[in-house]
Amino acid sequence: MPDRIEISRHSKPLPCGRCGQHTLHVGRILSPAGLLLGRTMVCTACRPQHHAEAVRRVA
């Protein structure tokens, strides 16, 4: 199983610098065993759009 990113239900969203929406959260990067590897910022609005743009660039 690969590493995963987990966002707490209690995380208060911040405004995203990229899309401007209040959808930016602090996410925890967890190993398959559940160990904390680090933290990252995750925008739940940008991520799907960013992924779609990356797929279009590759294709």
C-alpha positions as CSV (number, residue, x, y, z in Angstrom):
1,M,0.0,0.0,0.0
2,P,1.4,3.5,-0.9
3,D,1.8,6.4,1.5
4,R,-1.4,8.4,2.0
5,I,-2.5,11.9,2.9
6,E,-5.0,12.3,5.7
7,I,-7.0,15.6,6.4
8,S,-8.5,15.9,9.9
9,R,-12.3,16.5,10.0
10,H,-11.5,19.3,12.5
11,S,-9.1,21.1,10.1
12,K,-10.2,24.7,9.5
13,P,-9.8,25.6,5.8
14,L,-7.6,28.5,4.7
15,P,-7.8,30.6,1.5
16,C,-5.8,29.0,-1.2
17,G,-3.2,31.1,-2.9
18,R,-3.8,29.4,-6.3
19,C,-7.6,29.3,-6.6
20,G,-8.7,31.8,-3.8
21,Q,-11.2,29.5,-2.3
22,H,-11.2,28.6,1.4
23,T,-10.3,24.9,0.7
24,L,-6.6,24.7,1.8
25,H,-6.0,22.2,4.6
26,V,-2.9,20.9,6.5
27,G,-2.7,17.2,5.6
28,R,-0.6,14.5,7.3
29,I,1.5,12.2,5.1
30,L,1.2,8.7,6.6
31,S,3.2,5.5,5.8
32,P,1.3,2.3,5.1
33,A,1.9,1.4,8.8
34,G,0.3,4.6,9.9
35,L,3.5,6.4,10.9
36,L,3.6,10.2,10.4
37,L,6.1,11.0,7.7
38,G,5.4,14.7,7.4
39,R,2.8,17.3,6.7
40,T,1.7,19.1,3.5
41,M,-0.8,21.7,2.4
42,V,-3.7,20.2,0.4
43,C,-6.2,22.3,-1.6
44,T,-9.3,20.2,-2.1
45,A,-10.5,22.4,-5.0
46,C,-7.2,22.7,-6.9
47,R,-6.0,19.1,-6.6
48,P,-8.5,17.6,-9.0
49,Q,-8.0,20.4,-11.5
50,H,-4.2,20.2,-11.2
51,H,-4.3,16.5,-11.8
52,A,-6.5,16.9,-14.9
53,E,-4.2,19.6,-16.3
54,A,-1.1,17.3,-15.7
55,V,-2.8,14.4,-17.5
56,R,-3.7,16.8,-20.5
57,R,0.0,18.0,-20.6
58,V,1.3,14.4,-20.8
59,A,-1.2,13.2,-23.4
